[in-house]
Every structure is written in C-alpha cells, then in structure tokens.
C-alpha cells in the first residue's frame, strides 16, 4: 500500500495550512483512461483536488485513529477528474495529528511535523498504467489559512498570499501503520440558517441557529481589503451573552480577513465547533451553519403523543450526530472531544437503532483493540492520546491505573450492541480478543471474595446528588456497580465464544459469570431483596443485567419502585444506572413508575432539559440551572449523549421493536403502553427491511399496528400478554387494557 510513494513534509509555522501540488502529463489521451484512483493519507488533515475539483465530499481526512499503529488510507475514484494534464493540489492542516489535544493544558500532539503521502494510478484501455507518487519533486506554499486548530478555530486571510515556494522534503515513518479505510468519511450533511439575529446587552451581534450542532459557519462577505470578521461559538447563552466558560481552554473562534474583492466565501474546514449560538464581530455578511459528522444513515425513529418526549428523542439523535464525528466522543465543543469509552458503552444500543453506525463503531473498536493490546487494559479514551501526557501529569491523575467498569466494558458492550443490531459474525470474531483482554484484566483484580471492589472506578458517574466538582461521589457503591458490570460482560463473552465455536472459552466465561453472580448475591444482596448502598442504580443493574431471580428479583424491583417514588419520580442515577432504570422498573411490573420517571419535568429529569430549550442531551442533569445560569462545575457540556440512553427503552419497550435474533433475522414486537401517553409509534430500517410498531389508547384497550419485512417472522406480544406469530406484511391487533 503506497509502496512507491514517500511521506512528504514542509517546515512552516505551526498554524499555517500548506498547499502541496504537482502536475502529471498523461502518456496517452485522457479519452483512453478507463480508471483513475487516488490513494492518500496524512499526518494531519487533508483535502485533495484534481483540476481544481474536490476528489470527494470528505473533510478532515484521514480522521482520527490510533496513529501509532493504524493510519487509514483513503481511496478515491477520480476517473471523472482526469484531463490530459492532471493538476493535483492538497490542502494540509494540523487535524488531530498535531492538534494540541487533551484538557487541563496538556496540548498533546502525535508528532511535531505534518506529512502527506499519496499515489495517483491512471489505467488506460490497453491495460498499461501510469503512476504519480508523492516525493520531493512536489511543490509547496502557504495557504490562506494562517492558523488552524480543532479546539481554537482558524484564521483565513483571503488577501493574495505570498507566492514564496517552500522546500518539500521526505520524512521517514512506519509504513506498517498503513491500513485500508474502514470508517465512513466525515462529510457535510446539511445547512441551517439563523432563526434569530440580535444585539446582546454588551452590543455584540448574536446569532441563533435554533439547534445545537457540530460543524462550522460558512460565511460570504465583501468589504475593504483587510477587514476582519470574527466568529465565536458557544452552545448556550448566559446573562444574554455568549457562554464560553464551558469551553474551558478551547477558543472556538474563527477569523476571516476580506480580500477586498466582490465577494469572499469562507468555510473553515480544518476545524469544527459544537455550537448553537455565534457572536459576530465585524461585518456579519451572509452566513449559514454547516452540519458535519460521519457518513451514517438514519435508521430508527420514534414518535408519541407527548411533544416533549419527541424533542428528547431528537435531542438524542442530534447528540449522536455531533459526537460521531469519525469516532464516538464525549463532547464536541470544549478542550477535550476524546473517545471516552464509558459514554459509548452505555449508549451503543440506542446509537445502533438511530443510525446505521456499524462501520464507524467497528472502525473505532479496531483502535480500541490495538490500544488494549499495547496497554494491557481498555484505556479510558480511544484513541488513547492521554498516554502521551508528560509523566508528571499522568502521576497526578487516575487515567493510567488499569481496568475499570463500564469504561473498560466498552470492549464487550459495544460489540454486543453491534451483534444484536447487525448480526455480523465475522466482525464479532474481530472484536473478541479485546473482550478477552478486558475480562482477564478485571478478573486479575478481583478481591478474594470474588467482587470487583478494588482499584479506581468511575462508578455511577454524575449521579445528580454528587457535588459539581466530585462527579464520582455517587450513592451507588462502586464495587456493586463494577461487579454487576463484570457479570454482564462475562455472560456476553461466553455467548460470543459459543457463537465463534470457542467452546473452552465459553465455559471459562460462563464460570466467571456464575462465580461473579454468586459473589454479588452473597455479599451485596440481603434476604429481603435490598442491595448494598440501596440506590436506584444498584437495583437497576442487578435487575436488568440478570443478577437476580424469582422473589429476590421482584423484591428488588419493588424496592427500586419505592425509591423512585420517594424521590418524587425524579432521576437519581448517573452514567451507570440511567440507561437501565426504566427497563428494570418495566421488567418487574412497575410500568407506571417508569413512565412517571420518564415524563417528569422537574430537575433532575430527562424532560427538564427539554423545558429549558435543550436541543441535545446535556452532560449533567442540571448543566443549565433553573435560573438560566450555567452549572458552576468545571466539567459542563450541553452535548453529551450518555444520559440520553433512556431512548433505547422508548424504542424497544414503549414502541416495542427488538431483535429476537441477531440482526433482526427474527423480530420481537412487544409494545408497552403506560400512563401519560395516548399513542406511540416506532420504525426501524434493518438489513431485512423496514419494521414498524405502534399503539394507540382506546376506551376499551389498545389498537396495535405492526409491519414486518417479507420473509421475516415476528413474535408479537400485546399489552394484555396475548401472543401471536406473524410473517411479513402489515397486521392489526386489538389488545385489552
């Protein structure tokens, strides 16, 4: 792959984006070209053009991977761009490679210099080929982009740049890191116009796009040469001004300098911002917001009679769009934007319903696997750029201390979600070794009692009762949380090993699951069904993960319902318990309490943020306080999808669309009505076709309507418990209350 090409680089100022170029004279007329392919990748972010036209819709290529071991190579069919003389030009910026990544002033880079490598292969009708490769014969000059940073933004000066030619040189790199592109490209998806423009109390021009999004602002303007237009971005307002404190060290500022010509068009494609609002200084021009994320299609929808719930679902969808920009990140706006493993571990089931994210999550899991192989445990972030932090910084943190529950369980839970959603056995086999490494690491750290109650744990992160500056201080005992998570992971690893024909492994992981369950019940569960630390989360995990049976399970469910009522049907869970609390209530016959918990509008609740005009899921239950001020915590984001994982329950329990077999080869349709909703309807596009399931309340029961792809069998469980089996087509049912 790219065997004859050289990685080329140029010495220039860190903020300068480079323009690399060359020309190729064809040895035969362009009319005789049958195929032309450009293969390319970079240490940095690049955009390639041939004959002045983009080779693809992709931006920020090659994306972010574990560059030490995996640098993805893109391949573009450029046959339609070939002329008798081929002009190739490449814009090269910092991207993630030299991104100043991390938080708390870490400013981590993968390397000090940018690099680009490519080959253009032109094949003629007679079977001969002509190949152009990167090398020191390429030219280089500075582009109009004189500052570029993912966190801080860009500065683009449209005035004629210097025509000074820079020296191109080759640079050595590890060619074994080159791998074919796996993840889908990052592309522009849509544009949004401003819904409001006004002056702030300080006289600043503010713009509201009506939606918290990820991308950038495309601006058209004209004026005297040298005129500057500055655009600052933020997710919320505070006291009528742009709220930039949650961005921490990220400047999130783009500056555009006019050329003095008829019209300049600025599009800062070497950065991205998470924002709903923008502050414009200077001539505002004509602007629009460009939505950018990985190329993945929407597959699942949900609607019901409550518009606030519908907005909650859309908030989850927009949160996924913004945070699946090449990899599943925690947030897209502040000086972080890292691939935190815990967020996607709990959110993956919802993610796989809302979008076809099989490829983007598979590609990320390949990075997780290689990071885990080299570190011996699943890092808290993937790609693990934090390992490049200075020794003294790592010594002050808990980020290099070994396996942890939920965050490490991403090695198991994300493949589990992909398996159920898509049923791809080959990919399950690829993901299996990382499962093993995680379980072996966790098993080695169990105490003599068989509990995972040792070492650092995030626990029920961001429990709403935790202090703003102590998000790990949850009600739920971290050992209870970790041990329950270990049971779930060992149980699915046993299932995966069985699917893959690894029978000895299957026995090993079943044995670990059984031992873990026995220890959990012995040490954490009392005879009356109460679970140690008596918090909503410990019951949610024990019930939903299957640690309890029979009377103990029901008693635990009753206690969970009692706690939910004592809390006034307000959320009392963090990252660990939130995805599962409504499931646990439903499974133990407390559907009414699950619905009341969902429909609560007082803080903390899912709908509180909606009533505060949120258009994405917040990191904290109270990221914005009732008085409209931002939570005082240093860690406050308005686009974190993890706490939106409750939508999985809406899709699969309220609407009732579930896979009875992996990849929806067989379907379970089990809608679950409850108080507060008059109707609900879900739809899902699967590899086999579209599934729909909906119910509507009537005076004497429920009308249930479903549709199933042709040739697919579905088990239907009506609200009154009546069961049917149907195949293909649309079917209507009447259910008793």
N, C-alpha and C positions, 0 to 999 in steps of 0.2 A: 504494500500500500504506500503510494507516493515514494517508491523506492529510488527514483532518479531525481527527485526534487530536493531542494535544500530549504531549510528554515532560514528565512532572511529577516534581518532586523536593521534598525536605523537608530543612531544616537540622537535624541532630541529631548526637549523639555518634557517632563512627566505629563503635563496636562495636554500636550499637543497631540491631536489625532493626525495620523500620517496618511498621505496618498501615495500608494505604490502602483507602479504601472509598467507595462511593456506592450510591444506590438508583435504580431505574428503575421508574416506574409504566407498565404497558403501556396502550396506547391501545385495545387490543382484548383480549377474554378470552384467557387462556393456552391454552384449548382450541382456539383458532383459529390457533395458531402451528404452522407447518409445518417451520420450521427456524430454529435459532439458532446463531450461530457467534461465538466469541470469538477475536480475533486479538490477540496480545500479544508483547511482548519487553521487555527491560530492560537497563540498565547496572547489572549486579548479578545476583543470583539471586532468582527469584520463585516463589511458589506462589499460584495463584488459586483462589478458592472462590466458588460461587454458591449462595445459600441455605444456606451452611454446609457445602456438599459440594464436594470437590475437582473441578476441571474435567477432570482426567486423573490418570494414575498417575505422571506425570513429576515428577522432583525436579531441583533445581539448573538449571532452565531460565533462560536460553536456551542453557546450555552455554558453552563457550569457543571462540571463533573469532577471526580477525584483526579485532578490533573496529574498527580504523581504517578498514576498507573493507568488512567483512562482518558485519552484525549480524542473526542469524537471527530470523525472525518465526514464532511457532508459531500454529497454527490448530486450534481445538478445537470439535467438535460438542457443543454444550451444550443441545440441544433438550430433553433429558430433565430438565434442571435448572430450566426456566423456570416461574415462577409469575406470578400477576397483578401482584405487586410483586417485582421482582428485586433482591436484595441482593448486591452484589459486594464481596468483600474480598480483598486481596492482601497477602501477606507478602513483604517485600523486604529482602534482605540483601546482603552485600558480594560473594559469589561470587568469580569471577576478576577482575571489573572493578576492584574495589578490594581486591585480595587480598594485597597485600604479598608479591608473587611473587619468585621467584629464589632465590639461595643466597648465602652469604657476607655476609648482612646487606644485600642490595640492596633488599628491601622495595619492589618495583615495583608501581605502580598504573597503570591506564589513564586514570583520571580521579579528581578529588577528591570528586565527588558521585555519589550513586546516581540512577537515573532509571527510570521505568516509563512505557510507552505502550501503549494498547490501544483496541480498539473492539469493542463487542458489537452485532452486527447480528441483529435479530429480523425474520423474514419471516412474513407472515400468509397465510391461504388466498386472499385476494383479490389477492395479488401485491404489496401495499404492504409497506414495511419501516420499521422504527424502529431508529435507531442511537444507541447510547450511546458516548461517547468520553471519554478522559481529559482533564482540564483542571483549572483552579484551583478549580472547584466541588467537587472531591473532598475528602474529609476525611482526616486523618492523626493517628495517635497512636503512642506507643511500644508495642512488643510486649513479651512476657515474656522475649524474648531480648535480653539486655543486652550480650553480647559474641558476635561471630561472625566466625570466621576459618577458612579452609580448612586452614591449617597448624596453627594453635594450638588450634582447637576452639571450643566455645560455652559460654556460661553462661546458663542458663534459670532464671528466678525465677518459680515458679508462684504466688506470692502475688499478690493483686489488684494489677495495675499502676495507675499514675496514669492518670486519665481526661483529663489535660491534652490539649487539642486543639492540634496543631501546624499551622503555616501551610504550605499547599501552594502551590508556585509552578511556573510552567513554565520550561523550560530549552531553549535552542537546541541543536540537534545536526544533524549532516549526514544528511538523510533519504536520500541516495543510498546510504548504507551498508545500508539495509534490504533483506534478501533472504529469499526463502522458506526455510523449514526444509528442510534436506537430510539431515542426520544423524539417526539414530534417537534417541528420547528416552532420557534416563538414568532408570532405574526400579529399584525394589526387586525382587529376584529370588527370594530365599528367606531363611529364618531358620535359625540354628544355635543350639542350646542348648549350654551349657557341658558339657564332658566331665569336668571336674575343677575343684574349688574347694578351696583350702588356704591356710595361712598361710606366708608367706616367713620366712627367718631373722630378718628385722627386725620381723616381726609384721604385715606387710601382708597383706591379703586378695588373693589372686591367683586369676584365673580363666583356664582354658584352653578355647578353643573347638575345639581339635583341628585347625584349618585356618587357615592364613594367608589372610586375606580382606581385602576393601576394602568399607567401608561405615561402620556405626556400631552402637552398642549402644542398643537400646530398653529402657527401664527403667520398672518400675512399683513404686511405693513409697508408704508412708504414714508419718506421724510428725508431731511437733510442727512448727508453722509456723516457718520459718527454718532448719530442719535442712538441712545441706549434704551432698550425696553427690558425691564427686569420682571421676572415672573417667579413668585414664591408660592409654595404649595403647602396645604395642610388639610387634614381630614375634618376638623371642626373649627368653630369659632368660639371665642371666649371674650366676654365683655365687648362684643361687637367687632373684635379684631381677629386676625388670623392666629390660631392657637398653635404655636410652633414648639412649645416646651416638650410635648410628647415625642418630637423628632429627635430629641437629645442632640447628639453631635452632627446629625445629618443636616446640611444646609438646604437641600431640596430646592435649589434656586437655579433658574436658567436665565442667562442674559444674552440678549440679541442686539447686535450693533448693525444699524442700517447702512446700506451701501450708497444711498443717495439716488438709486435708480428708480424706475417706475414702480416696481413692487418687489419686495423681498419675501420669500417664503421660508420660514424657519421650522424645522422639525428635529428635535433633539433625540435622535435615535440611539445615541450612545449612553443613555441613562434611562431611568424610569422612576416614577414617583407614585406614591399612594396618596390620593387626594380627592376631595370633593370641591374644595374652595381654592381659589387662586387670588393672589394680590398682585396687581399690575401697576408698575411704576414706569412712567413714560407713556408715550403714545400707545393706546391699547390695541390698535389695529383690529383685524378680524381674526377671531380665534375659535378653536374647537378642541375638545378633548378627544384624544385617540386612545381607545381601549386596547391593551396589549396583554397577551398571555399565550401559553402553549396552545397549539392547534389541537383542540379536542372538541368533539361534537356533543351537544346537549342530548341526553337520552331519557331523562326522567322528569316528570312534572307532578305537581300536587296542587289541588285547589279545594277549598272548602267554603263554608258559609260565613266564616269569620275573616274579614279583610286583614286584621292584624296578624293572624296566623299565616295568611298568604304572603304578607310582607316579610314575615320571619323566614319563610322558605326562600323567597327571593334574596333576602339578606345572606342566607347560607350559600346560595348559588353565586352571588357576586363575590362573597368571601373566597370561594373556591377558585373563581376566575382570577382574582387578583393574586392569590397565593400559589397557584400552579403556573408560575412563570418559569418554565423549564424544570422546576423541582418543587416539592411541597414545602413551602416556607412557613415560618411562624407569622410573619407580618411583612408588608411590602413598603413601609414608609420610613422607619427610623434607622438608626445606625446599627442594623442587625441583619434582618432579611435572610436568616440562616435556615437550613433544612432541619429544623428541630424534629426529632424522631417521635416525641410524645404526641405532638399535635396530630400528625397523620395516622399514628397508631389508633387513636380513638375515632378519627373522622373518616377513615378509609371506607367503611360500609356506605356511608352517605355519599362520599365522593364518587364511588363506583355506580351509584344509582343516578346521580345528577348528570354525570358526563361519562363518555367513553374515555376513561383515563388509564386504560390498560397499559398503553405504551409508555406514557410519561412516568407512571409508578414503577413499571418494570425496569425502565432505564435507571431510575433512582435507586431501586433495590440492587442493581448491579454495582453501583457505587457503595451502597451500604455493605454489600458482601466483601468488597475488596478492602474497605476501611476496617471492617471487623476482622478480616484475615490478618491484617498487619498490626492491629492494636490488641487483638485478643478478646475484645468485647465490642458491643454495639456503641459507637460514640453517641453523644447526646445530639450532635448535629452531623448531618451528612449532606455534602462533602464536609469532612472534618477540618476546616481551616483553623480551628482553635488549637490544633496540635502544633501550629507554627507560632503560637504565642511565646513570648520570652519565658524563660524558666521561672523567673521571679513572679511573673503574672500567673503562671499555672500553679505555683506553690501557694498562692493566696486563694485559689478557687477550688471548687469541688468537681471541676469538669474533667478531671483525668483520673478518677478514682475507681473505675471498673463498672461492672454491670449494674443496671438499675431497672426497676419495674416500670412498665408502660413505655418509657422511652426506649429501653432495650427490647421490649416485647414487640416493637415495630417490626423486628426481623421475622416475627411469626404472624402477627395480626394483619399486617398489610398483605402478605401472600395469602393469608386465609380469606381476606375480603376479595382479592383478585380471583381466587379459586372459585368461590361461591358465585361471583358475578360473571365470570367468563369461562371457567372450566378448562383452562389450558394446562394440561398435564406436563407438557414439556417445560413450560415456564415454572411450574411448581417444583420440578426437579432442579432447575437452576437456583431457585431460592432456598432449597432445603439446607444446603451446607451452612448458611448463615443462621438458620434456626438452631442447628446443632451447636454451633459455637456459642450462641446466646444461652441456651439451656445448660450447656456444660459449665459456662462461667457462673451462672446463677446457682447451679447445683453445688459447685465447689464452695460457695459462700453460705450455705445453709448452716444454721446452728445445730447442735446435737439433737434438738427437739424436732428437727425437720422443717422448721419455719424459716422463711426468708426475712429475718428480723435483724440482720447485720448490715453494716455499711450505709453509705449515703442513699437516701431515697427522696425523690420529689414528693412522693405521697399524693394526697388529694390536692394537688397544686391549685391555688387560687380559690380555695374554699371561701365563700363570701364573708365568713366571720374572721378570716385571717387578717392581721394588720396589713395596711397597704405596703409596708416595707418588709413584711415577713410572709410572703405568699405560701410558704411551705408549712406554716403553723396551722394545720387543719385539725378538725375534730377527729377525723378518722385516723386510727393508729396506722403508721406507715408499714408496720410489719403485717398487719391484717391485709392491707392493700396489696403489698408485694407478694404475699403468699397466695392470695386469691389469683393474682395475675399469673404467677408461675403455674398454677394448676391449669388455667385456661391454655397457656402456651404449650405445656407438656401434652395436654389432651389433643390439641390440633396437630402437634408434631407427630404424635402416634398415628393419627388419621392420615397425615401426609405420607409418613413412612409406609403405611399399609398400601396406599394408592400407588406408591412408587415401587412396590414389591420388596421393600426393605423390611422383611418380617422381624429380624432380630432387633432392629432399631425400634420398630413398632412396639415390641414387647418392652424394650427399655423405657420408652417414654410413657407407656401405659403404667408401668411400675412406678415411675417418678410421679405421675399424676395421682395414682392411688395413694402413695405414701404422703404426698403433699395434702391431699384431701383429708386423710386420716389425721394428720398433724393439725390441720386447720380446725377440724371439728373438735378434736381433743382439747386443744389449748385455747381456742377462741370462741367456741360456741357453748353456751350454757344449756342446761336441760330444758329451760323454758323457751328456747329459740333465740334469746338475746345474743348478740355478737359483741365481742370485746370492743370497747370505745363507744358503742351504742350510737353511732352516727348514721345518717341516711346512706352514706356511701358504702359502708361495710355491708349493709343489708343488700343494697343494690348489686354489689359484686357477688356476694355469696349466692344470691338467688339467680341472677342472670347467667353467671358462669357455671352453675350447676353443682355447687359445692354442698348443697343441702337437699334432702329428700323428705317426702312424706310430711309428718306432723311438724318436724323441725322447720321445713321449708315454709309451711303455712304459718307457723308461729312467727317466723322471721318476717314474712310478708305482712302479717298483722301489725307487728311492731313497727315496720317501716311506714305503714299507713298511719299509724298513731303519731309517729314523729312528724310526718308531713302535715298532719292536721295541727299538731302542737305549734308548728312553725307557720301556721296560717296559710298553708299551701304556697309558701314561698320557697324558692330554691335554697338548699343548704348543702350543695355539693360543688366540688371543683372539677378539675380535669378528669379525675379517676371515676367519679360517680355519676356525673351529669349525663353521659351517653346512655346510661343503663337504668336510671331510677324509674322512668316511666315504664320501661319494659318490665322491671321487677314488680311494680305495682300491678300491671296488667296480668302478668303470669300468675299472680296469687289472688286474683279476683277483685282487685281494688281499682277497677277501670275508672270509676267516678273520681277517685283521688288523683289518678294520673291525668285526667282531663282538667280537673281544677288546678293542678300544678302547672300544666301547660298554659292555661288561659289566664293565669294570674298576671295582673298588670303592675302590681306594686313591686318595688325593688326589694330584694333581688328576684328577678324572674326573666324569662325569655322575652316576654312582651313588653317589659319595662323599657328596654332599649328602643323597641319599635315606637312606643308612645313618645319617646324623646327624639323621634325623627331619624333613627339609625337606618342606614341603607346597607350595612354589612353587619356581621357579628362582631361584638366587642371582645377584647381580651379579658376584661373584668366585668363583672355583673354591673358595676357602677363606674365604668370608665368616665361617664359623664354624670355628675351628681344632679339631684333633682333641681338645684338652683341654677343649673346650666354651666357650672364651672367644671373644669377637668379634675379628675381624681388626683390627689396630691402625690400618689405613688410615682416613683421614678420610672416604673415599667407600666405604661398605659398606651394601649393601641386600640384603634377603632376598626381594625380589620384583622381579626384572628378567628379562624373558623372553628376551633376546637369545641367551644361551648355550644356551637350550633349543631353538634352531633345528634341532638334530640330529633332532628328532622328524619333520621333513619327510622325512628319509631312512627313518625307520621306516614312515611312511605309504606312501611312493611306491616304496621299494625293498624293504624287508623284506616288507610286505604287498603292495606292488606295484601300487597304484592310481594311475594317471597319466592326464592328458588327452592323447589323441593329436591332438585338435583343440581349439581354444579352447572353453571352456565345457562340455567333456566331450561335444561333439557326436559324437565318436568316442573310444573309450577304449583305452588300452594297459594290459593287466594282465600284469605281469611280476614275480611274487613271487621273492624271493631268499633262500632259507634259508641258514643258517650255523651254525657250532658254538656251542653254549650255549643254543639254543632248540629245544624239541621241536615247537612249533607257534606260529603267529601268524595273526591274523585282523584285517582292516580293513574298515570300512564307510564309505560316503560318500553323503550325500544331495546330489544335483546338481539343476540345473534340469530335467533329463530323468527323474529318478527315482533310486532307491537302487542303488548299486553295492556289491557285497561281493567280497572276495577273501581266501582263506585257504589255508594249507598245514599239513600235519601229517607229521612224520617217521615213516616205517615202516622195517622191517628192510631192505626191498629198494628203497627210494626214497621218494617223497613223494606223498601224496594232496593234490590241489589242487581246491578247490571255489570256483566263482565264480557270481555272479548279475549280470545286466546288464538295464537297463531295456528294456522292449519298444520295438522300433523303433530301437534304438541298436546299432551294430556295434562289436565289440571285437576287438582283436588280442591274442591270448593267447600269451605266451612262457613256456614251462615251465622249471623249473630246469635241465633237461638240454638246453635250447636248442630243443626242438621247438616249432613254431609252429602256431597254429590261428586261424581267424577264426570268430566266433560272433555271433549276433544274438539279443538278448533272452533272458530265462529263466535258469534255473539249469543249470550244466554242471559235470560232474565229470571230472577227468583224473587219470591216473596218470603220474608222471614218474620216470625213472631217477635215481639219485643224481648 
